[in-house]
Amino acid sequence: MSDPKRDREKMKQEEHKKNRLGAAKDAEQRGKAGALTEMANSFSWLGMLIVIASLVGVFLLINLL
């Protein structure tokens, strides 16, 4: 069996070789906005629960009004 992390890294390297400008553009956009996984990893489980509850609350508030 192959390791999923290794497979993702291999696919990323292959894509980078095929399309260097696209990879640079993606990296620039990620650098500006940040990655969702980085945000999720920076929170504890309680912090993430608060973020999810806030998003659900805003969604419900918008739909009720």
Jmol script that loads the backbone (N, CA, C; Angstrom):
load data "model"
ATOM      1  N   MET A   1       0.841  -1.196   0.000  1.00  0.00           N
ATOM      2  CA  MET A   1       0.000   0.000   0.000  1.00  0.00           C
ATOM      3  C   MET A   1       0.877   1.247   0.000  1.00  0.00           C
ATOM      4  N   SER A   2       0.398   2.270  -0.654  1.00  0.00           N
ATOM      5  CA  SER A   2       1.165   3.508  -0.693  1.00  0.00           C
ATOM      6  C   SER A   2       0.632   4.482   0.359  1.00  0.00           C
ATOM      7  N   ASP A   3       1.501   5.367   0.751  1.00  0.00           N
ATOM      8  CA  ASP A   3       1.176   6.359   1.758  1.00  0.00           C
ATOM      9  C   ASP A   3       0.445   7.528   1.096  1.00  0.00           C
ATOM     10  N   PRO A   4      -0.724   7.950   1.607  1.00  0.00           N
ATOM     11  CA  PRO A   4      -1.462   9.059   0.983  1.00  0.00           C
ATOM     12  C   PRO A   4      -0.657  10.362   0.941  1.00  0.00           C
ATOM     13  N   LYS A   5       0.120  10.632   1.992  1.00  0.00           N
ATOM     14  CA  LYS A   5       0.925  11.854   1.999  1.00  0.00           C
ATOM     15  C   LYS A   5       1.948  11.829   0.870  1.00  0.00           C
ATOM     16  N   ARG A   6       2.562  10.689   0.700  1.00  0.00           N
ATOM     17  CA  ARG A   6       3.571  10.553  -0.348  1.00  0.00           C
ATOM     18  C   ARG A   6       2.925  10.702  -1.726  1.00  0.00           C
ATOM     19  N   ASP A   7       1.735  10.124  -1.890  1.00  0.00           N
ATOM     20  CA  ASP A   7       1.026  10.235  -3.168  1.00  0.00           C
ATOM     21  C   ASP A   7       0.669  11.683  -3.476  1.00  0.00           C
ATOM     22  N   ARG A   8       0.173  12.418  -2.467  1.00  0.00           N
ATOM     23  CA  ARG A   8      -0.170  13.833  -2.675  1.00  0.00           C
ATOM     24  C   ARG A   8       1.066  14.646  -3.042  1.00  0.00           C
ATOM     25  N   GLU A   9       2.168  14.383  -2.344  1.00  0.00           N
ATOM     26  CA  GLU A   9       3.396  15.113  -2.634  1.00  0.00           C
ATOM     27  C   GLU A   9       3.893  14.811  -4.048  1.00  0.00           C
ATOM     28  N   LYS A  10       3.785  13.555  -4.460  1.00  0.00           N
ATOM     29  CA  LYS A  10       4.210  13.166  -5.807  1.00  0.00           C
ATOM     30  C   LYS A  10       3.341  13.865  -6.853  1.00  0.00           C
ATOM     31  N   MET A  11       2.016  13.903  -6.633  1.00  0.00           N
ATOM     32  CA  MET A  11       1.117  14.574  -7.568  1.00  0.00           C
ATOM     33  C   MET A  11       1.417  16.073  -7.627  1.00  0.00           C
ATOM     34  N   LYS A  12       1.711  16.666  -6.462  1.00  0.00           N
ATOM     35  CA  LYS A  12       2.028  18.084  -6.419  1.00  0.00           C
ATOM     36  C   LYS A  12       3.304  18.381  -7.206  1.00  0.00           C
ATOM     37  N   GLN A  13       4.314  17.527  -7.051  1.00  0.00           N
ATOM     38  CA  GLN A  13       5.563  17.719  -7.779  1.00  0.00           C
ATOM     39  C   GLN A  13       5.356  17.576  -9.284  1.00  0.00           C
ATOM     40  N   GLU A  14       4.551  16.597  -9.697  1.00  0.00           N
ATOM     41  CA  GLU A  14       4.271  16.402 -11.122  1.00  0.00           C
ATOM     42  C   GLU A  14       3.539  17.605 -11.699  1.00  0.00           C
ATOM     43  N   GLU A  15       2.569  18.132 -10.962  1.00  0.00           N
ATOM     44  CA  GLU A  15       1.824  19.304 -11.418  1.00  0.00           C
ATOM     45  C   GLU A  15       2.751  20.512 -11.519  1.00  0.00           C
ATOM     46  N   HIS A  16       3.642  20.634 -10.571  1.00  0.00           N
ATOM     47  CA  HIS A  16       4.582  21.748 -10.575  1.00  0.00           C
ATOM     48  C   HIS A  16       5.488  21.683 -11.798  1.00  0.00           C
ATOM     49  N   LYS A  17       5.922  20.491 -12.166  1.00  0.00           N
ATOM     50  CA  LYS A  17       6.772  20.332 -13.343  1.00  0.00           C
ATOM     51  C   LYS A  17       6.014  20.682 -14.617  1.00  0.00           C
ATOM     52  N   LYS A  18       4.724  20.339 -14.682  1.00  0.00           N
ATOM     53  CA  LYS A  18       3.915  20.589 -15.874  1.00  0.00           C
ATOM     54  C   LYS A  18       3.565  22.068 -16.029  1.00  0.00           C
ATOM     55  N   ASN A  19       3.245  22.728 -14.932  1.00  0.00           N
ATOM     56  CA  ASN A  19       2.694  24.077 -15.005  1.00  0.00           C
ATOM     57  C   ASN A  19       3.340  24.953 -13.931  1.00  0.00           C
ATOM     58  N   ARG A  20       4.490  25.483 -14.216  1.00  0.00           N
ATOM     59  CA  ARG A  20       5.226  26.265 -13.217  1.00  0.00           C
ATOM     60  C   ARG A  20       4.534  27.593 -12.888  1.00  0.00           C
ATOM     61  N   LEU A  21       3.975  28.261 -13.864  1.00  0.00           N
ATOM     62  CA  LEU A  21       3.314  29.536 -13.587  1.00  0.00           C
ATOM     63  C   LEU A  21       2.044  29.345 -12.770  1.00  0.00           C
ATOM     64  N   GLY A  22       1.293  28.289 -13.050  1.00  0.00           N
ATOM     65  CA  GLY A  22       0.083  28.012 -12.279  1.00  0.00           C
ATOM     66  C   GLY A  22       0.405  27.710 -10.833  1.00  0.00           C
ATOM     67  N   ALA A  23       1.466  26.977 -10.599  1.00  0.00           N
ATOM     68  CA  ALA A  23       1.873  26.658  -9.235  1.00  0.00           C
ATOM     69  C   ALA A  23       2.311  27.917  -8.496  1.00  0.00           C
ATOM     70  N   ALA A  24       3.013  28.818  -9.193  1.00  0.00           N
ATOM     71  CA  ALA A  24       3.450  30.071  -8.578  1.00  0.00           C
ATOM     72  C   ALA A  24       2.241  30.943  -8.227  1.00  0.00           C
ATOM     73  N   LYS A  25       1.251  30.971  -9.123  1.00  0.00           N
ATOM     74  CA  LYS A  25       0.045  31.769  -8.864  1.00  0.00           C
ATOM     75  C   LYS A  25      -0.719  31.210  -7.672  1.00  0.00           C
ATOM     76  N   ASP A  26      -0.838  29.878  -7.593  1.00  0.00           N
ATOM     77  CA  ASP A  26      -1.519  29.253  -6.465  1.00  0.00           C
ATOM     78  C   ASP A  26      -0.809  29.564  -5.159  1.00  0.00           C
ATOM     79  N   ALA A  27       0.506  29.511  -5.177  1.00  0.00           N
ATOM     80  CA  ALA A  27       1.281  29.795  -3.970  1.00  0.00           C
ATOM     81  C   ALA A  27       1.100  31.244  -3.542  1.00  0.00           C
ATOM     82  N   GLU A  28       1.054  32.149  -4.518  1.00  0.00           N
ATOM     83  CA  GLU A  28       0.865  33.556  -4.191  1.00  0.00           C
ATOM     84  C   GLU A  28      -0.513  33.782  -3.549  1.00  0.00           C
ATOM     85  N   GLN A  29      -1.545  33.174  -4.130  1.00  0.00           N
ATOM     86  CA  GLN A  29      -2.891  33.337  -3.584  1.00  0.00           C
ATOM     87  C   GLN A  29      -3.004  32.719  -2.192  1.00  0.00           C
ATOM     88  N   ARG A  30      -2.381  31.564  -1.981  1.00  0.00           N
ATOM     89  CA  ARG A  30      -2.398  30.933  -0.671  1.00  0.00           C
ATOM     90  C   ARG A  30      -1.667  31.783   0.348  1.00  0.00           C
ATOM     91  N   GLY A  31      -0.590  32.430  -0.096  1.00  0.00           N
ATOM     92  CA  GLY A  31       0.166  33.291   0.797  1.00  0.00           C
ATOM     93  C   GLY A  31      -0.626  34.512   1.235  1.00  0.00           C
ATOM     94  N   LYS A  32      -1.446  35.025   0.337  1.00  0.00           N
ATOM     95  CA  LYS A  32      -2.263  36.189   0.670  1.00  0.00           C
ATOM     96  C   LYS A  32      -3.407  35.824   1.602  1.00  0.00           C
ATOM     97  N   ALA A  33      -4.085  34.729   1.299  1.00  0.00           N
ATOM     98  CA  ALA A  33      -5.290  34.376   2.042  1.00  0.00           C
ATOM     99  C   ALA A  33      -5.024  33.389   3.174  1.00  0.00           C
ATOM    100  N   GLY A  34      -3.971  32.608   3.080  1.00  0.00           N
ATOM    101  CA  GLY A  34      -3.733  31.560   4.059  1.00  0.00           C
ATOM    102  C   GLY A  34      -4.517  30.321   3.686  1.00  0.00           C
ATOM    103  N   ALA A  35      -4.076  29.208   4.176  1.00  0.00           N
ATOM    104  CA  ALA A  35      -4.748  27.952   3.867  1.00  0.00           C
ATOM    105  C   ALA A  35      -5.740  27.615   4.980  1.00  0.00           C
ATOM    106  N   LEU A  36      -6.830  26.993   4.610  1.00  0.00           N
ATOM    107  CA  LEU A  36      -7.848  26.618   5.580  1.00  0.00           C
ATOM    108  C   LEU A  36      -7.302  25.623   6.600  1.00  0.00           C
ATOM    109  N   THR A  37      -6.451  24.730   6.160  1.00  0.00           N
ATOM    110  CA  THR A  37      -5.887  23.750   7.095  1.00  0.00           C
ATOM    111  C   THR A  37      -5.003  24.422   8.132  1.00  0.00           C
ATOM    112  N   GLU A  38      -4.291  25.478   7.738  1.00  0.00           N
ATOM    113  CA  GLU A  38      -3.474  26.198   8.711  1.00  0.00           C
ATOM    114  C   GLU A  38      -4.350  26.858   9.769  1.00  0.00           C
ATOM    115  N   MET A  39      -5.481  27.422   9.332  1.00  0.00           N
ATOM    116  CA  MET A  39      -6.380  28.039  10.288  1.00  0.00           C
ATOM    117  C   MET A  39      -6.952  26.985  11.232  1.00  0.00           C
ATOM    118  N   ALA A  40      -7.352  25.860  10.677  1.00  0.00           N
ATOM    119  CA  ALA A  40      -7.944  24.806  11.497  1.00  0.00           C
ATOM    120  C   ALA A  40      -6.921  24.240  12.477  1.00  0.00           C
ATOM    121  N   ASN A  41      -5.689  24.114  12.061  1.00  0.00           N
ATOM    122  CA  ASN A  41      -4.661  23.580  12.949  1.00  0.00           C
ATOM    123  C   ASN A  41      -4.258  24.564  14.033  1.00  0.00           C
ATOM    124  N   SER A  42      -4.493  25.852  13.821  1.00  0.00           N
ATOM    125  CA  SER A  42      -4.104  26.841  14.810  1.00  0.00           C
ATOM    126  C   SER A  42      -5.094  26.922  15.974  1.00  0.00           C
ATOM    127  N   PHE A  43      -6.328  26.442  15.765  1.00  0.00           N
ATOM    128  CA  PHE A  43      -7.328  26.469  16.822  1.00  0.00           C
ATOM    129  C   PHE A  43      -7.304  25.189  17.633  1.00  0.00           C
ATOM    130  N   SER A  44      -7.711  25.304  18.882  1.00  0.00           N
ATOM    131  CA  SER A  44      -7.972  24.101  19.664  1.00  0.00           C
ATOM    132  C   SER A  44      -9.358  23.593  19.271  1.00  0.00           C
ATOM    133  N   TRP A  45      -9.767  22.482  19.831  1.00  0.00           N
ATOM    134  CA  TRP A  45     -11.087  21.947  19.474  1.00  0.00           C
ATOM    135  C   TRP A  45     -12.186  22.903  19.917  1.00  0.00           C
ATOM    136  N   LEU A  46     -11.977  23.589  21.034  1.00  0.00           N
ATOM    137  CA  LEU A  46     -12.983  24.536  21.515  1.00  0.00           C
ATOM    138  C   LEU A  46     -13.059  25.755  20.596  1.00  0.00           C
ATOM    139  N   GLY A  47     -11.909  26.240  20.152  1.00  0.00           N
ATOM    140  CA  GLY A  47     -11.889  27.374  19.232  1.00  0.00           C
ATOM    141  C   GLY A  47     -12.582  27.048  17.924  1.00  0.00           C
ATOM    142  N   MET A  48     -12.329  25.841  17.421  1.00  0.00           N
ATOM    143  CA  MET A  48     -12.962  25.426  16.169  1.00  0.00           C
ATOM    144  C   MET A  48     -14.471  25.273  16.361  1.00  0.00           C
ATOM    145  N   LEU A  49     -14.890  24.768  17.505  1.00  0.00           N
ATOM    146  CA  LEU A  49     -16.310  24.641  17.812  1.00  0.00           C
ATOM    147  C   LEU A  49     -16.976  26.015  17.837  1.00  0.00           C
ATOM    148  N   ILE A  50     -16.302  26.993  18.391  1.00  0.00           N
ATOM    149  CA  ILE A  50     -16.840  28.354  18.444  1.00  0.00           C
ATOM    150  C   ILE A  50     -16.956  28.934  17.040  1.00  0.00           C
ATOM    151  N   VAL A  51     -15.951  28.708  16.197  1.00  0.00           N
ATOM    152  CA  VAL A  51     -16.007  29.207  14.817  1.00  0.00           C
ATOM    153  C   VAL A  51     -17.170  28.577  14.068  1.00  0.00           C
ATOM    154  N   ILE A  52     -17.336  27.266  14.194  1.00  0.00           N
ATOM    155  CA  ILE A  52     -18.424  26.573  13.501  1.00  0.00           C
ATOM    156  C   ILE A  52     -19.777  27.053  14.008  1.00  0.00           C
ATOM    157  N   ALA A  53     -19.914  27.193  15.322  1.00  0.00           N
ATOM    158  CA  ALA A  53     -21.175  27.664  15.895  1.00  0.00           C
ATOM    159  C   ALA A  53     -21.483  29.091  15.423  1.00  0.00           C
ATOM    160  N   SER A  54     -20.455  29.924  15.329  1.00  0.00           N
ATOM    161  CA  SER A  54     -20.649  31.296  14.849  1.00  0.00           C
ATOM    162  C   SER A  54     -21.118  31.310  13.404  1.00  0.00           C
ATOM    163  N   LEU A  55     -20.495  30.478  12.571  1.00  0.00           N
ATOM    164  CA  LEU A  55     -20.898  30.422  11.163  1.00  0.00           C
ATOM    165  C   LEU A  55     -22.327  29.929  11.010  1.00  0.00           C
ATOM    166  N   VAL A  56     -22.699  28.928  11.789  1.00  0.00           N
ATOM    167  CA  VAL A  56     -24.076  28.420  11.739  1.00  0.00           C
ATOM    168  C   VAL A  56     -25.038  29.500  12.226  1.00  0.00           C
ATOM    169  N   GLY A  57     -24.677  30.217  13.288  1.00  0.00           N
ATOM    170  CA  GLY A  57     -25.521  31.289  13.808  1.00  0.00           C
ATOM    171  C   GLY A  57     -25.733  32.399  12.798  1.00  0.00           C
ATOM    172  N   VAL A  58     -24.664  32.807  12.118  1.00  0.00           N
ATOM    173  CA  VAL A  58     -24.779  33.855  11.101  1.00  0.00           C
ATOM    174  C   VAL A  58     -25.644  33.365   9.946  1.00  0.00           C
ATOM    175  N   PHE A  59     -25.442  32.124   9.539  1.00  0.00           N
ATOM    176  CA  PHE A  59     -26.248  31.556   8.458  1.00  0.00           C
ATOM    177  C   PHE A  59     -27.721  31.551   8.822  1.00  0.00           C
ATOM    178  N   LEU A  60     -28.050  31.114  10.022  1.00  0.00           N
ATOM    179  CA  LEU A  60     -29.450  31.093  10.468  1.00  0.00           C
ATOM    180  C   LEU A  60     -30.024  32.490  10.589  1.00  0.00           C
ATOM    181  N   LEU A  61     -29.231  33.423  11.093  1.00  0.00           N
ATOM    182  CA  LEU A  61     -29.695  34.795  11.241  1.00  0.00           C
ATOM    183  C   LEU A  61     -29.994  35.418   9.890  1.00  0.00           C
ATOM    184  N   ILE A  62     -29.153  35.172   8.922  1.00  0.00           N
ATOM    185  CA  ILE A  62     -29.370  35.730   7.583  1.00  0.00           C
ATOM    186  C   ILE A  62     -30.624  35.120   6.948  1.00  0.00           C
ATOM    187  N   ASN A  63     -30.822  33.820   7.130  1.00  0.00           N
ATOM    188  CA  ASN A  63     -31.976  33.169   6.527  1.00  0.00           C
ATOM    189  C   ASN A  63     -33.290  33.539   7.214  1.00  0.00           C
ATOM    190  N   LEU A  64     -33.250  33.855   8.490  1.00  0.00           N
ATOM    191  CA  LEU A  64     -34.477  34.223   9.203  1.00  0.00           C
ATOM    192  C   LEU A  64     -34.888  35.664   8.920  1.00  0.00           C
ATOM    193  N   LEU A  65     -33.955  36.506   8.586  1.00  0.00           N
ATOM    194  CA  LEU A  65     -34.282  37.905   8.315  1.00  0.00           C
ATOM    195  C   LEU A  65     -34.528  38.074   6.884  1.00  0.00           C
TER     196      LEU A  65
END
end "model"
wireframe off; spacefill off
backbone 0.3
color backbone group
